[in-house]
Amino acid sequence: MMRASLSRLSFSRFVLGALPLLFASTGTFAQDGEEDKPFDRTPVSCVRVTSIDKTEAVDDQNILFHMRGDTVYRNHLPMRCPRLEHENRIAYQVFGGRLCDSDTITVLEESVFGLQNGFTCGLGDFVPLSPEEVEDLRKKEDDLPGGEDGFETEAVDLKKSREPAGDEQPEADDNSDASAADE
């Protein structure tokens, strides 16, 4: 009888000793499961202005809103906003402390007289981006040929005479036409 009590006591100690390990491993699985959860890309229509840390114009139609903490929202404007990427400075008026998809932004352009209002453009939805998506967006921007706008340019000398292509006729002088008519 004594033997049975000892084995039960040993088993009880084993179970009590193993319970914390069981709970700890369950917590680890829960954390691993959170990593497998898909990123919540549900757009929001407004952000609190006091939560905006900085803004970054990716191009003339996309602005990244870096919020305090790690959240980044991409706002895809309904239409291109000229000079947005080049100037990378915006101003906005808010009511109720929130910037919403129904609001507008104004590009602030630098001039010899200081900053002046440029184009005013409407905002779109604020879509959350994962850190990987932010990096991919920046990488795509950096990979564009020819710099920030994606166009390669080349200097051209306009003073050089243009040689006609194979199917084009050379332009005739007014004088050559007159001399041919006289003959």
ROTORMAR-902102 format. One line per 2 residues: number of its first residue (from 1); for each residue x, y, z of N, C-alpha, C. Coordinates in Angstrom, 2 decimals. Atoms other than C-alpha are relative to their C-alpha. Layout:
N
NUM) X/Y/Z/X/Y/Z/X/Y/Z  ... .
This chain:
183
1) 0.82/-1.17/0.00/0.00/0.00/0.00/0.87/1.25/0.00  -0.91/-1.11/-0.06/2.83/2.29/0.78/0.60/0.27/-1.38 .
3) -0.58/-0.12/1.32/4.27/1.63/-2.63/-0.94/0.75/-0.95  0.98/-0.64/0.86/1.11/2.72/-4.42/-0.08/1.49/0.32 .
5) 0.05/-1.41/-0.39/1.07/5.97/-2.47/1.21/0.74/-0.53  -1.21/-0.65/0.51/4.64/6.74/-3.45/-0.09/0.20/-1.51 .
7) 0.08/-0.17/1.45/3.99/6.13/-7.12/-1.05/1.05/-0.38  0.99/-1.05/0.27/0.87/8.28/-6.99/0.59/1.37/0.31 .
9) -0.64/-1.25/-0.38/2.83/10.99/-5.23/1.02/0.42/-1.06  -0.98/-0.29/1.05/5.60/10.76/-7.83/-0.70/0.45/-1.28 .
11) 0.76/-0.36/1.18/3.05/10.88/-10.64/-0.59/1.41/0.15  0.57/-1.34/-0.25/1.37/13.92/-9.05/1.07/1.06/-0.14 .
13) -1.10/-0.98/0.13/4.73/15.69/-8.78/0.39/0.17/-1.47  -0.35/-0.07/1.42/5.47/14.82/-12.39/-1.01/0.87/-0.76 .
15) 1.05/-0.76/0.68/2.13/16.22/-13.57/0.09/1.47/0.38  -0.11/-1.39/-0.43/2.48/19.34/-11.45/1.25/0.66/-0.57 .
17) -1.23/-0.55/0.58/6.02/19.83/-12.72/-0.12/0.20/-1.50  0.14/-0.08/1.45/4.98/19.28/-16.32/-1.02/1.04/-0.44 .
19) 1.03/-0.96/0.38/1.98/21.64/-16.27/0.57/1.34/-0.47  -0.54/-1.26/0.51/4.05/24.83/-16.52/0.63/-0.14/-1.38 .
21) -0.59/0.22/1.33/5.92/23.35/-19.47/-1.09/-0.11/-1.06  1.11/0.15/0.93/2.63/22.43/-21.11/-0.59/1.36/-0.35 .
23) 0.55/-1.33/0.26/1.26/25.96/-20.69/0.98/0.87/-0.76  -1.02/-0.80/0.70/4.52/27.51/-21.84/0.04/-0.38/-1.47 .
25) -0.04/0.40/1.40/4.54/25.44/-25.00/-1.28/0.41/-0.72  1.25/-0.45/0.61/0.88/26.32/-25.64/0.12/1.48/-0.37 .
27) -0.21/-1.41/0.29/1.84/30.00/-25.42/0.89/0.19/-1.21  -0.89/-0.09/1.15/4.64/29.44/-27.90/-0.76/-0.30/-1.28 .
29) 0.77/0.32/1.19/2.25/27.80/-30.32/-0.93/1.15/-0.36  0.90/-1.12/0.28/-0.14/30.73/-29.98/0.76/1.13/-0.68 .
31) -0.79/-1.07/0.63/2.64/33.17/-30.82/0.37/-0.38/-1.42  -0.31/0.43/1.36/3.68/31.07/-33.81/-1.23/0.13/-0.89 .
33) 1.24/-0.10/0.77/0.04/30.99/-34.94/-0.29/1.43/-0.40  0.24/-1.41/0.32/-0.11/34.79/-34.79/0.83/0.42/-1.20 .
35) -0.84/-0.35/1.15/2.76/35.01/-37.27/-0.61/-0.52/-1.30  0.60/0.57/1.18/0.82/32.81/-39.66/-1.29/0.70/-0.40 .
37) 1.22/-0.72/0.31/-2.22/35.08/-39.46/0.25/0.95/-1.15  -0.19/-0.95/1.09/-2.71/37.08/-42.65/-0.01/1.44/0.51 .
39) -0.09/-1.41/-0.37/-1.87/40.77/-42.44/-1.34/0.66/-0.28  1.30/-0.66/0.15/-5.01/42.86/-41.92/0.15/1.21/-0.91 .
41) -0.11/-1.06/1.00/-5.27/45.02/-45.03/-1.30/0.78/-0.15  1.28/-0.70/0.06/-8.68/46.45/-44.22/0.23/1.51/-0.05 .
43) -0.21/-1.46/0.09/-8.67/50.08/-45.43/-0.81/0.74/1.06  0.74/-0.89/-0.91/-9.70/52.84/-43.06/-0.23/1.31/-0.74 .
45) 0.33/-1.24/0.70/-11.33/56.05/-44.17/0.65/1.23/0.63  -0.60/-1.14/-0.70/-9.67/58.32/-41.56/1.16/-0.45/0.89 .
47) -1.06/0.21/-0.98/-6.50/58.56/-39.47/0.05/1.22/0.91  -0.13/-1.11/-0.94/-5.93/60.68/-36.38/1.28/0.76/-0.32 .
49) -1.13/-0.84/0.37/-3.64/63.58/-37.19/1.10/-0.07/1.06  -1.01/0.05/-1.06/-1.91/63.37/-33.80/0.81/-1.30/-0.04 .
51) -0.72/1.26/0.13/-0.86/59.80/-34.70/0.96/-0.03/-1.18  -0.88/-0.03/1.17/0.90/60.81/-37.94/1.39/0.45/0.43 .
53) -1.38/-0.32/-0.33/4.67/60.73/-37.46/0.66/0.75/-1.16  -0.54/-0.66/1.20/5.69/61.62/-41.04/-0.73/-0.52/-1.23 .
55) 0.58/0.43/1.27/4.54/61.41/-44.64/1.13/-0.12/-1.01  -1.01/0.24/1.02/6.44/60.22/-47.69/-0.71/-0.21/-1.34 .
57) 0.59/0.14/1.33/5.43/60.74/-51.32/0.81/-1.04/-0.78  -0.66/1.05/0.77/6.26/57.56/-53.23/0.06/0.40/-1.47 .
59) 0.09/-0.52/1.36/5.15/59.05/-56.55/-1.10/1.05/0.01  1.02/-1.05/0.06/2.56/61.55/-57.77/-1.41/-0.49/0.32 .
61) 1.34/0.51/-0.30/-0.32/59.27/-56.78/-0.05/-0.83/1.29  -0.04/0.81/-1.21/0.79/57.47/-53.59/0.78/0.69/1.10 .
63) -0.65/-0.58/-1.17/1.62/58.81/-50.13/0.01/-1.05/1.10  -0.09/0.86/-1.17/2.87/56.73/-47.21/-0.18/0.87/1.24 .
65) 0.21/-0.67/-1.28/1.57/57.86/-43.83/0.61/-0.89/1.07  -0.66/0.73/-1.07/3.99/56.64/-41.15/-0.61/0.48/1.31 .
67) 0.67/-0.35/-1.25/2.10/56.54/-37.87/0.94/-0.27/1.17  -0.76/0.31/-1.21/3.51/56.58/-34.35/-0.18/-1.49/0.27 .
69) 0.03/1.46/-0.10/4.36/52.97/-33.61/0.53/-0.54/-1.32  -0.52/0.62/1.22/4.92/50.68/-36.58/-0.97/-0.01/-1.17 .
71) 1.01/0.05/1.06/1.77/51.20/-38.66/0.34/0.98/-1.11  -0.18/-0.84/1.18/2.17/52.54/-42.19/-1.23/-0.18/-0.88 .
73) 1.13/0.02/0.92/-0.79/53.45/-44.40/0.43/0.56/-1.34  -0.20/-0.54/1.35/-0.61/53.90/-48.15/-1.32/0.64/-0.43 .
75) 1.18/-0.67/0.52/-3.02/56.45/-49.55/0.20/0.15/-1.51  -0.05/-0.07/1.46/-3.59/55.96/-53.28/-1.00/1.06/-0.44 .
77) 0.86/-1.11/0.40/-4.94/59.26/-54.59/-0.82/-0.41/-1.24  0.83/0.35/1.15/-7.84/58.94/-57.07/0.59/0.47/-1.33 .
79) -0.63/-0.54/1.23/-5.85/61.05/-59.60/1.43/0.42/0.34  -1.36/-0.50/-0.19/-2.22/62.05/-60.10/-0.03/1.40/0.59 .
81) -0.12/-1.32/-0.60/-1.17/65.07/-58.07/1.35/0.57/-0.44  -1.26/-0.49/0.56/1.45/67.01/-60.08/0.94/0.58/1.05 .
83) -1.12/-0.47/-0.81/4.78/67.69/-58.35/-0.01/-0.54/1.43  0.06/0.56/-1.34/3.83/65.67/-55.27/1.30/-0.71/0.36 .
85) -1.24/0.73/-0.30/6.83/63.33/-55.48/1.19/0.94/0.02  -1.14/-0.92/0.09/9.23/66.09/-56.50/0.13/0.87/1.25 .
87) -0.03/-0.90/-1.16/8.29/68.44/-53.65/0.01/-0.78/1.32  0.09/0.85/-1.19/7.45/65.72/-51.08/-0.36/0.78/1.27 .
89) 0.51/-0.82/-1.12/5.74/68.34/-48.86/-1.47/0.25/-0.26  1.44/-0.24/0.15/2.02/68.59/-48.24/-0.54/0.76/1.20 .
91) 0.74/-0.66/-1.07/-0.40/70.65/-46.21/-1.43/-0.49/-0.09  1.41/0.42/-0.01/-3.93/69.75/-45.16/-0.70/0.69/1.15 .
93) 0.85/-0.54/-1.07/-6.79/71.16/-43.11/-0.81/-1.15/0.54  0.78/1.09/-0.60/-8.50/68.89/-40.66/-1.10/0.57/0.88 .
95) 1.11/-0.34/-0.87/-11.76/69.04/-38.80/-0.23/-1.20/0.90  0.20/1.10/-0.93/-12.24/66.96/-35.68/1.25/-0.83/0.24 .
97) -1.25/0.70/-0.29/-8.58/65.94/-35.52/0.28/-1.21/-0.86  -0.21/1.16/0.86/-8.85/63.39/-38.33/0.20/0.43/-1.45 .
99) -0.21/-0.19/1.43/-7.59/63.28/-41.92/-0.73/-1.16/-0.68  0.88/1.03/0.57/-10.12/61.41/-44.07/0.11/-0.05/-1.52 .
101) -0.01/0.20/1.45/-10.56/60.08/-47.59/-0.82/1.06/-0.75  0.77/-1.08/0.63/-12.95/62.98/-48.27/0.74/1.34/0.05 .
103) -0.79/-1.23/-0.12/-10.25/65.57/-47.45/0.94/0.17/-1.19  -0.97/-0.29/1.06/-7.70/67.19/-49.76/1.34/0.35/0.62 .
105) -1.35/-0.43/-0.37/-3.97/67.79/-49.58/0.44/1.03/-1.01  -0.55/-0.99/0.92/-2.08/70.69/-51.12/1.51/-0.18/-0.02 .
107) -1.44/0.12/0.15/1.43/70.27/-52.49/0.62/1.36/0.32  -0.71/-1.24/-0.32/3.78/72.88/-51.01/1.23/0.07/-0.88 .
109) -1.10/-0.15/0.95/6.15/74.12/-53.71/0.97/1.06/0.49  -1.03/-0.95/-0.40/9.43/75.82/-52.93/0.24/0.98/-1.14 .
111) -0.29/-1.04/1.00/10.00/79.12/-54.72/0.97/0.99/0.64  -0.91/-1.01/-0.54/12.27/82.14/-54.30/-0.66/0.79/1.14 .
113) 0.73/-0.72/-1.05/9.57/83.60/-52.04/-0.34/-0.91/1.18  0.31/0.96/-1.06/9.44/80.51/-49.77/-0.97/-1.05/-0.51 .
115) 0.95/1.03/0.39/6.81/77.80/-49.77/-1.31/0.63/-0.46  1.27/-0.48/0.54/3.72/78.41/-51.89/-0.90/-1.19/-0.28 .
117) 0.95/1.07/0.30/0.57/76.39/-52.45/0.11/-0.40/-1.46  0.01/0.56/1.35/0.72/74.12/-55.47/-1.35/-0.63/-0.27 .
119) 1.24/0.69/0.34/-1.85/71.62/-56.71/-0.68/-0.53/1.25  0.81/0.58/-1.07/-4.66/70.51/-54.41/-0.65/-1.26/-0.55 .
121) 0.46/1.31/0.48/-5.67/66.85/-54.69/-0.77/-0.73/1.08  0.81/0.78/-0.93/-8.21/64.53/-53.10/0.74/-1.23/0.48 .
123) -0.59/1.21/-0.58/-7.24/61.64/-50.84/-0.87/-1.21/-0.31  0.72/1.26/0.12/-8.24/57.99/-51.12/-0.04/-0.70/1.34 .
125) 0.00/0.79/-1.23/-8.57/55.20/-48.56/1.41/-0.15/0.54  -1.27/0.27/-0.66/-5.79/54.56/-46.06/0.11/-1.51/0.16 .
127) -0.15/1.45/0.00/-4.59/50.98/-46.66/1.26/-0.37/0.79  -1.18/0.39/-0.78/-2.29/49.38/-44.05/0.98/-0.81/-0.85 .
129) -1.04/0.75/0.69/1.01/48.08/-45.40/0.88/-0.70/1.02  -0.94/0.72/-0.84/3.28/45.46/-43.87/1.39/0.62/-0.23 .
131) -1.36/-0.52/0.22/6.96/46.39/-43.40/0.62/-0.52/-1.30  -0.53/0.56/1.25/7.80/44.06/-46.31/-0.56/0.74/-1.21 .
133) 0.61/-0.73/1.11/5.34/45.87/-48.59/0.58/1.41/-0.14  -0.61/-1.34/0.05/6.83/49.25/-47.66/1.37/-0.10/-0.67 .
135) -1.33/0.18/0.60/10.32/47.98/-48.55/-0.11/-0.33/-1.48  0.20/0.33/1.41/9.04/46.45/-51.81/-0.37/1.24/-0.80 .
137) 0.43/-1.22/0.68/7.39/49.75/-52.73/1.20/0.93/-0.22  -1.20/-0.83/0.13/10.63/51.64/-52.07/0.96/-0.60/-1.01 .
139) -0.92/0.66/0.92/12.65/49.05/-53.98/-0.45/0.19/-1.45  0.52/-0.21/1.34/10.37/49.34/-57.01/0.28/1.42/-0.46 .
141) -0.27/-1.40/0.33/10.80/53.11/-56.89/1.48/0.17/-0.34  -1.44/-0.12/0.24/14.60/52.76/-56.70/0.43/-0.71/-1.27 .
143) -0.35/0.78/1.18/14.65/50.23/-59.55/-0.43/0.64/-1.31  0.46/-0.63/1.24/12.99/52.59/-62.04/1.20/0.58/-0.75 .
145) -1.11/-0.57/0.77/15.39/53.51/-64.87/-0.11/1.51/-0.08  0.00/-1.45/0.20/16.40/57.13/-65.11/-0.35/0.81/1.22 .
147) 0.24/-0.80/-1.19/15.70/58.14/-61.53/-1.41/-0.07/0.50  1.24/0.02/-0.76/12.61/59.16/-59.64/-1.25/-0.12/-0.84 .
149) 1.23/0.04/0.77/10.13/59.48/-62.50/-0.05/-1.18/-0.97  0.00/1.18/0.85/11.16/56.36/-64.42/0.28/0.29/-1.46 .
151) -0.30/-0.34/1.38/12.08/58.22/-67.63/1.49/0.22/-0.17  -1.40/-0.26/0.32/15.51/58.11/-69.18/0.02/1.17/-0.98 .
153) -0.10/-1.15/0.89/16.53/61.36/-70.81/1.40/0.05/-0.61  -1.27/-0.14/0.70/19.27/62.21/-73.25/0.04/1.39/-0.61 .
155) -0.15/-1.32/0.58/20.62/65.58/-74.32/-0.01/-0.10/-1.53  0.10/-0.01/1.46/19.85/66.44/-77.95/0.43/1.37/-0.49 .
157) -0.43/-1.26/0.59/21.53/69.08/-80.09/-0.98/0.33/-1.12  1.02/-0.36/0.97/18.72/70.81/-81.98/0.58/0.74/-1.20 .
159) -0.58/-0.75/1.10/21.10/72.77/-84.21/0.47/-0.89/-1.13  -0.43/0.92/1.06/22.26/69.69/-86.11/-1.13/-0.18/-0.99 .
161) 1.04/0.21/1.00/20.42/69.22/-89.39/-0.49/-1.44/0.09  0.62/1.31/-0.08/18.04/66.33/-89.45/0.08/-0.67/-1.35 .
163) -0.05/0.75/1.25/18.66/63.69/-92.07/-1.33/-0.70/-0.19  1.30/0.63/0.22/15.47/62.40/-93.70/0.11/-1.52/0.09 .
165) 0.06/1.46/-0.05/14.47/58.80/-93.06/-0.19/-0.52/-1.41  0.08/0.60/1.32/14.32/56.39/-96.00/-1.28/0.33/-0.75 .
167) 1.26/-0.22/0.69/10.63/57.05/-96.77/-0.41/1.48/-0.04  0.32/-1.43/0.00/10.73/60.85/-96.23/0.69/0.69/-1.17 .
169) -0.59/-0.81/1.06/11.36/63.33/-99.05/0.70/1.18/0.63  -0.66/-1.18/-0.54/13.89/66.06/-98.38/-0.83/1.24/-0.29 .
171) 0.76/-1.23/0.19/12.33/69.48/-97.92/0.69/0.85/-1.05  -0.56/-0.82/1.07/12.79/71.74/-100.93/0.00/1.46/0.42 .
173) -0.07/-1.45/-0.24/13.86/75.41/-100.76/-1.08/0.66/-0.81  0.92/-0.81/0.79/11.42/78.03/-101.91/0.71/0.49/-1.28 .
175) -0.77/-0.47/1.15/14.21/79.25/-104.23/0.13/-1.07/-1.05  -0.16/1.06/0.98/14.67/75.86/-105.88/-1.31/-0.21/-0.77 .
177) 1.26/0.12/0.70/10.95/75.72/-106.70/-0.17/1.11/-1.01  0.15/-1.15/0.90/11.05/79.17/-108.27/0.91/-0.17/-1.20 .
179) -0.91/0.15/1.13/14.08/78.35/-110.41/-0.46/-1.11/-0.92  0.51/1.08/0.84/12.48/75.12/-111.61/-1.19/0.48/-0.82 .
181) 1.15/-0.50/0.71/9.32/77.00/-112.61/0.43/0.92/-1.12  -0.47/-0.91/1.03/11.37/79.52/-114.62/0.51/-0.77/-1.22 .
183) -0.59/0.76/1.10/12.92/76.80/-116.78/-1.00/-0.54/-0.90 .
